[in-house]
Amino acid sequence: MRHSLLSKFQGTILGAVLGDSIGLQYQRQLVGIPPQTEDLQPILQLTKHQQLTLSGATLALNSLNSKILSGKDSSESGRLAVACAQSFIRCRSLDLKDWRDTWEAFAKSEIYHPRNSEFQTLLNPGEAAVAALPSAMFFHENKAKLREKIMLAIEVWHNDNQPEWETAILAVAYTIARALKERLDPATAIEQTLAYLKTDNALTELLLQVQILLEKGADLETATTHLCKTATALRERQGEGEKKLQTESINPGNFIPITLAFYCFLNTPEDLRLSVVRAARCGIAGQLTCALTGALSGAYNGVAAIPVEWRQVSSPDVKSQQLADGRETSLWGTGSDAKIVELANNLFAVWAGVYRSDAGLDSAALARAVAAPYVIRPRKI
């Protein structure tokens, strides 16, 4: 393997967390808030598409039944991903009761406060894909089990558009699973993902367009504009069908962060920094798009691909900046990148069958005690 599996576990979570942070920094600059650090200055130049976004002449990414987080406080899904990973670590696998309790506690907490009551139990497809990252990592070995376990895990997130919503989660999860197994070929990644999904909807159509854009070597602005126009056309076509069938589906525009993440990652698969920076420059749902891009690239390239300066900016010694609503960024509620790495280490330890994951990967005991299925069990005191 080019990179150890532990490095890929760390890269997936840390890439998503720091991608979220970079996306937030850029979004703040888009609305006129100065950047926290000079390290971000090279990417803080508006493209033509972003100028259109600020003037209101771009695709509307909101619908009656689904939200897109393009502004403040869109790290809720990241905090839920952390809670999901902690549930896996506590229960040593997917425990549906514990996971349901975790979700209910999260939904009732102050952290999760939907702007509209209709979203009390509804996550945007991109948010759900981020929240499901620990499940994708934990069940990456077997694609059949990956689908089965993710479907069980997301049943607690009640959704009226289940098929389209599940497709979005599985598309990201399957790509990450293949990257963790060193079986991801960027040239055929979308083709393989579509074959796994075995469905035809707005997301698969947009992913096909991403494949075409990559084959043509389209630049970032062209790709972003084309995907937005395609989503608009799909929405219009979808609206005509809904009038006839009296049904309602997810706005195709809500799949844009996922498709942009695929484009940015697959366009520069070996360079995590460039992939995330270009995702930020798209100017659409920056935190979500960058988090997904960081997760995909982190799973493919490992933690070593993450720029050191990004981790330094996230250190506890750097004073956090308050968001417009008075809250502070805190790396998905963990406080530091070291906590994220520790979380990834513990999740990897549980996946590997380590006897006592709570002792930490640096423990000498862990190096000698790995559990065989149904053979070694923790002592009951």
N, C-alpha and C positions, 0 to 999 in steps of 0.2 A: 504494500500500500504506500502511496505517496505520503500520506499523513496518517498518524494513529487515529483509531476510532475515538479515543478520549479527546484528542485535539479537535476532531470534527464535532463532537458533542459540545465542547466549549465554544467552538467557532459559530455553531448554529445559534445558541442562545445569546452569546455576547455580540455576535454580528447583528442580531435583531435589536438588542437593547441599544447599542451604540448607533445603529442606523436610525432608530427612533429619535435618539438625541440629536443627530446631525440634521434629520428632517425638521425637527422642531426649531433648531437654530436658523435654518434657512427660511422657514415659514415666518418666523419673527422678523427677519430682515425684509421679507416681502411686504409685511404690513408696517414697515418703518421703524421697527425696534432694533437698535444697534446690536451687533453680534457680541457674544460673551468673550470671544477670544480672537486674536488676530489670525490664528491658524485657519479660520474659515473664510478669510477674506477672498482668496482666489476663486471661490465658487459663488460669491455673492454679487453676481451680475445678472440682471434680468435678460431673459431671452425674449424674442418677439412674442412667443406663445404666452409667457408669463405676464407680459404687459397687457395682452388681451384678457388674461384671467383677471387681472386687477381692475380692468375697466368693465368687467362683467360680460364680456362678449365670448365666453367659452361655454362648454357643456355644463349644464346644471346637473350636479351629481346627487340630487336629493329626490326622493319619491315619497309617496304616502306611506309605504310599508317598509322602507329601509333607509337607514341613515348613512351618510358618509362623513367621516370626521376629517375635515380639511383645515381645521383651525386648532383652537386651544383644547387641552385636556383630552388628547386622543390616545393616552397610554393605558386606558382602562383594560384593553385587551392584553397588554403586556403584564399588568398586575394579575390578571386572571391566568395567564400562562404560568406565572410564578406559583400561584396557588395550585394549579394543576400539577406542576412538577413536585411541589411539596406533598401533595396527596399521594402521588406515586411513591415517593420516598417513605412516607409514613406507613403505607399499606403494602409496600414492596411489589405492587402491581396496580392494575385498575380495579379499584373497589367502588362499585357503583353507589353504594350507600354513602360512603365517605365523600365521593365526588359530588353527589347530589347535595349533601350538607354543605360542602365547600361552596358550591354555586349559590345556594340559597343565602348563605351568610354573606357572600360577596355582593349579591344583588340587593341585599338590604342595608349594606354598609354605606358610609358617606363617600367612599371611593367611587362607587358606581351610582351616578345620579343622572339618569337620562334627561335630556332637555324636554322630552315630550312623553306623556304617560303611555302612549301606545308602544313605546320601546322598552317597557319594563322588563320583558323577557326576550328581547330580540337583539341580536348582534348583527352588525353589518358583515357580509361574507368575508371581506378582508380581515376584519377584526377577529372573526371566528377562526380564520386560518392561522392567525398569530397565536390565539389562545390554545389552539390544538397542537402547537409545535412539540410540547413534551410527549404527547401521544404518538406523533409521527416518529420521534426519535426512539421511544421505548419499544415500538413494535415494527421497527424498520426492516427486520430480517425477513419477514414473510408477508408478501403483498396481500394474500387472502386474509390473514389475521389483522393486518394493518387496516383494511377496509372494515372488517367486522368490529374491531375494538373502537375505532373512531366513530362508527355509527352508534355504538352503545354509549360512548362518552358524550356525544353531542345531543343525545335524546333529551338531556336535562335542559337544553336551550330550546325551548318551544319555538317553533317556527312554522308559519303557514305555507312557506315556499320551500319545503324540505328538499325536493330533488335538486333544484338549482343551487341551493345553499350548500348541500352536501358535495356537489361537484366542485365548488370553489375550494372547500377544505381539502378534499381528496387530491386535487390537482397539485396543491402546494405540498401536502404530506407525502405524496408518492415521489415527487421530484426530490425532496429532501432524503427520503428513504434510499433512493437509488444513489444519491451522492454519498451517503454514509457508507454504502456498500461498495463504493468505487466502481459503480456500473453506469454512471451518468456520462453519456457522450453529448456534449452541447449541441452538436449538429443534428442529433436525432431526439433530443430531450422532449420536445413538444410532441413529436410523432408518437413516442412511447407513452407519454402521459395521456394523450387522447385515446390510444388503444386501451389503456387501463381504465379510463373513465367509462367507455362504452356508452356514450350518450351524445345527444345533439341538442345544444341549447345556446344561449347568448354567449356564455363563457367560452365554449369550445369554438364558436365562430370567431371570437376575438383572438383566441390563441392561434387559430389558423392564420389570421391576419398578421400576428406577430411573426410566425414562421416565414410568411411571404416577405415581410419587411426585413427580416434578418438575411434572407437569401438575396435580396436586392441591395443589401448594404445601406439601408435608409438611415439617415442621421436622426438624432434625438428629436429635433423639432418636427421633422416630417413624420416620424413614428407616432409622436404624441398627438399631433393634429389628426392623422389618419385614424388612429384608434378612437379618438373622441367623435369624429364624424361617423365612423362605423357604429359606435354605440348609439348615437342619435338615430341613425337609420334603423337600427334594430329595434329601438324603442318605439319608433313610429309604426313599424311593421307589427310589433307586438301589441301596440295599442289598438290597431284595427282588429286583430284577432280577439282581443279581450272584449271588444264591444259585441262581437258575434257570440262568444262563448260565455260572456259575463263572468270572467275570471280575472285575476290580477297576479302578475308575476313580478319578480325583482327587476328593478330598473337596470338595464344592461350597463348604464354608467357606473353602477356600484362595483362592477368587476374591473374597472379601469386600473385601480391600484395594483391588482394582482397581475394583470396583463403587462403593465408597465414594468413591474418587478421582474417578470420573466424576460422582457425585452432587455432591460438594463443588465441583468445578470448574464444572459446568453450572448449578448453583444460583446462583452468583455469578461468572459468566464474566469480568466486567470488573475484578474485584478479587482479585488474587493473594494479597495479605495475608490477606483474610478467608477465602478458599478454603482456604489452608494451615492457618490457625488452627482453622477448623471441622473440618478433617481430623484435627488433633491431638486435638480434643475428643471425637472418636468413641471414643477409648480402645482401639482395636483395631489391633494391628500399627502403632503410631504412626509409626515411621521409614519403613516401606514405603508406607503410605497417604499420608503427607505428601510423600514423594519423588515418587510418581506424580502426586499433585495438583499439586505444584510444576512438574513437567515439562509437564503438560498446559496449565496456566495460563501458564507461561513461554513456551511455543511460541505461544500465542494473543496474549499481551500484550507480549511482548518483555522485554528485560532492564530497561527503565526502570520496570517495574511492581514490581520487587523492592525492598522497603523498605531504605533506606540503613542503618538501624540493624542490620538482620540481617547485612549485609555487614561492618559495623564489629565486631560481636560475633565474627565469624569471622576477623578479622585476626590476623596472627602476634603482635601485641602483647598479645593477650588470652590469658592462660595457659589451656591446655587442661586439662580435667578428666578424671581417670581413670575408666574404667568399672569395674564391679564385678569384672571379671576382671583388672584391672590394666593394661589397654590404654588408649590415649588416642584421642580423636576427632581426626581430622586431615583432614576434608573429603575423604573417599574416597582418602586417602593422598597428596593433593597438598600439603597444608599451609596453603593460603590460597585465598581466592576469586579472587585475581589469577591464580593458576596455572590455575584452572578456566576463567576468561575466555580466557586464552592458549590453552588446549586447544581451546576452542570456535572461537577465531579461526583456528587452524591447520587445524582440520577444515573450516571454511568455505572457507579458502584452497585446500585440496586439492580440495574439491568444485567450486569455481569454476574450477579449472584453472590456478591461479597457478604460475608457472614455478619459483619457489623458495620453497616454503612454510616452509622452515626459517629463512628470513630474518626472518620475522615480518611482520604486516600493516602495521606502521609503516614498513617499508623503502620508500625511494623507488623502488627497482628493481621492487618488486612492483606498484606502481601502473601501471607501463608494460609489464609482461610477463605476459600471461595466455595460456595455451596453448590453441590450437585442437586439436580431436581429430585425432590421427594426423599432425599437422603439426609442431608445436614439441615437441622432446624435450630433456631435460637433456643437456648436453655430457658426453661420456665422457672422463674424464681418465686 
